[in-house]
């Protein structure tokens, strides 16, 4: 069974393969053939139309990537809460034991503390289950895979644009830092 991460990863691989196809020597002849046939304006219009579609896909992928990363960060932050609540329960228990042991007539302090720390531990357990569920939900968003798809879309767009010019050299694939600078 494919996971959402598999789908995004496979889509990025497909887009990279399409870019590689447009970067072949055979594809580099497309502008020359269009020139020889007098079809450069039609080729340019087709390339522009496909470029707009790729731009729209990329524009949709960028906020999805950001959302996936933000959700992952939020779940990581919330992952600290169950341990904190359990720690508060332990501190309440220790405080009750300490007060009871002081000999100040607060012998029932330990019992009162246990009455309070028990529910805190239960809340901690429920919160821990909630964090586990949130981690599963974030995995569906595939936060680690979107960067590859966006970079592949950038490469395909550049390779496609190169088809508009006869004898044009094919663009190099954008580096990870170049994709990051362009909002990916």
C-alpha positions, 0 to 999 in steps of 0.5 A: 500500500502506498503512503502519501509520502510515496505518492509525493516521492513518486510524483517528484521522480516522474517530474524529474524524468520528464525534465530529463526527457526535455534535456535530451539531445533529441528534445533540444532539436524541437526549437529548430524543427519549429523554426524550420516549420515556421511554428515558433509562435505556436511552440512558444504559446504551448511552452508558455501555457505549460509553464503557467500550469507548472507554475500553478502546480508549484504555487499550490505545492509551496503552501502545502510544504509549508503547512506540512513542516509547520504541522510537524513542528507543532506536533514536535512541540506538543510532544513535550507536554505529556512529559511535563504534565507527568513531571508536575504529577511527580512534583506534587507527589514528592511535595506531599511526601515532603510535607508529611515527613516534616512532622508539622501535623500535615500527615494527610498531605501525602494522601492529598498529593496522591489524589491530585497526582493520579489524575495528572498522570492520567491526563499525561497518558491521554495527552501522549495518545493525542500526540501519537495520533497527531504524529500519524496525521502529520505523516500523511502530510509527508513533510520530508517529500515536498522539497523534492517535488518543488525542486523537480517542478522548478527543473521541469519549468526551466527545461521547458522554457529552454525549448522556446529558443532554437539552439538553446542550451539546457539549464542545469538542474537547480541546486537545493540552495537555489530552490530554497532561495526561490521560495521552495 
